[in-house]
Each structure stands twice: as C-alpha cells, then as structure tokens.
Amino acid sequence: HIKVKGDKSPFDGDWAYWSKRGINKVGIPAKLAKLLKEQKGRCNECGLFFTDSDLIEVDHIKPLAAEGKDTHKNRQALHRHCHDRKTARDLIIIEEYQAKISSHDKG
C-alpha cells in the first residue's frame, strides 16, 4: 500500500495523481480516468504529465473520418493545445484518405 501524499485530496483536481493511483474520483468521466491511468498521467503527444490546471481532450488516435474506430483502443488523452496540433495533422490524413477513396470510386 502506498500512502497518499499529505497535501492530496480526491477533490483537489489533480486528475493525473489520482488516476495513477487507480481512483476514479468524482467529476472525471470514466473513459478519461481509464486513459489517464493507462497513460500514467502523461499526454501521449508531448509526454508531459497532466496537471490539475490542464484542459484535457479525449482524442481518436486514427480519425473517425479516416476509418478510425470509436473504441477504447483508438482513444488517447491529450492536452488541449496538443490536441489542436494533432488535429491539424489529422486533417492532412483525412484529406489523403478522401482522395484515395475518391480515386478508387473513379477507377
């Protein structure tokens, strides 16, 4: 058993700390809590730990618009600003996917 840090509370907003401990505290959606635990409190884009003041987004690793699945295996937690960066890259992937599909429909 690992003791809880003296200044920690399940209501302190430190999602990363509590998810690493395996506790889904009130206010964290279950999907996000599971991702935070699996990612050990780190953003999959930049690798930094989430803090209690971070805005966290649940992202589809492979975009749904490019045949990504809406499953847990295709989800990750990202900082909001990291999610914005990834979305910009995803738009290129989606455009390439749509061009590929369009060329198959013509041929």
C-alpha positions, 0 to 999 in steps of 0.5 A, a space after each residue: 500500500 502506498 500512502 497518499 501524499 499529505 497535501 492530496 485530496 480526491 477533490 483537489 483536481 489533480 486528475 493525473 495523481 489520482 488516476 495513477 493511483 487507480 481512483 476514479 474520483 468524482 467529476 472525471 468521466 470514466 473513459 478519461 480516468 481509464 486513459 489517464 491511468 493507462 497513460 500514467 498521467 502523461 499526454 501521449 503527444 508531448 509526454 508531459 504529465 497532466 496537471 490539475 490546471 490542464 484542459 484535457 481532450 479525449 482524442 481518436 488516435 486514427 480519425 473517425 473520418 479516416 476509418 478510425 474506430 470509436 473504441 477504447 483502443 483508438 482513444 488517447 488523452 491529450 492536452 488541449 493545445 496538443 490536441 489542436 496540433 494533432 488535429 491539424 495533422 489529422 486533417 492532412 490524413 483525412 484529406 489523403 484518405 478522401 482522395 484515395 477513396 475518391 480515386 478508387 470510386 473513379 477507377 
